[in-house]
Amino acid sequence: MIQESRCHALNDRAAAKHGKYVLYWMQQSQRAKYNHALGYAIREANELDLPVVVCFGLMDDYPEANARHYAFLLQGLHDVEHDLKALGIKFVVKHGQPYDAALQYGKDAASIVCDRGYLRHQRRWRDHVADHADCRVVEVESDVVVPVEVVSDKHEYAARTIRPRIHRQWDEYLVPLKQPHPKHASLRLRISGDIDVTDAAAALARLTLDRSVAPSVHFAGGAHAAEKMLADFLATKLDGYDAGRNEPSKRHHSHMSMYLHFGQISPLEIALRVKESKRAPQSEIDKYLEELIVRRELSMNFCNFCVDYDRYDCIPAWAKKTLAKHADDTRDPHYTLKQLEQSQTYDPYWNAAQTQMVKTGFMHNYMRMYWGKKIIEWSPSPETAFKWTLHLNNKYELDGRDANSYANIAWLFGLHDRPWGERNIFGQTRYMNAAGLERKFDMDAYVEQVAGL
């Protein structure tokens, strides 16, 4: 089912009468399965008695991306090409700006369908296409369970304020998506891209990009890898998730965040498969759905309604005030960005978390909170801490540069949180220390686990 509330016309033009196909400009939802935008494009093409073509614009300089991110993305596009081919749909990848690809292939299209992104450059791309296309452009939201504006028309204060809003809409959107099949194949159309993603490594080699961070050898990108990871999580880790997810040395995390970031798996598919699980009690299912839907979609709400989501100004007024009050407090020790990047601190737990991220592209979620809090403690100022934390996260994490990342970094500085007891440096923002880790978790096991990478 494709709910009408997922679909929004971005311009007031009609479908082009002499279009040769319906174009799906894929950018955020990089998958052929459980993709509402693709389903909408197929449905429209069938109504117009036309085939569907899918295009993707691959730029060299995606904001803050490097070889690690591009390798993961290209592995995913390989799966997209394979899965679309099985549906009889032509997939073309154009080297250059994404909006240029959409407009180039859109010249011969009856209409253009696009998916939705929540970051400012993603919104700007779609506006550009809508303004310059000669045909109708429709945006279809497929990377959240409940569409952002259906939930709220403003920036929500915290999970406790957005949760009831999401739950009121929950049942309407937690329904399977039946993918229509195209009536006409497009594989023989005389249309081509200029990047061959059937060889992801060769495609990566021809791009001009930042190669300072190597591709991860610990995680493979793509819808097929995501499906395997999800199946393993459901079979072996969902039962025990609530108690085990915060233990750094345990493996009860699903690793879905990196695949969700690239749109290589649908949050709706994950939610339905978790909801239908027979291997875990309801309490475990509920906890995972809380993280997947409520907490994740709170971050989309944040980026959609807060223009400064990636700047220090995004944090609440009370947090800015209390951090400013303690900005001149003595930092002892204090570290440079280079020392932090190279895991050169006195804290073995922090060093292990940083090393895990640099080597694998993943950091355990609870450790990421501790990691960020210590950067606040060791940096020259809260503003500098914000910049450094965001830089390191986005540089090394496979799920970095994401609405979830921006919300989680801002959380470290008081977003979606409340004032706590006042202390040096942190003021009334939440504090975390090594003693808390040692009291709750087997930290020696975590350090040993990372050392063995």
Disulfide bonds with the S-S distance in Angstrom:
none
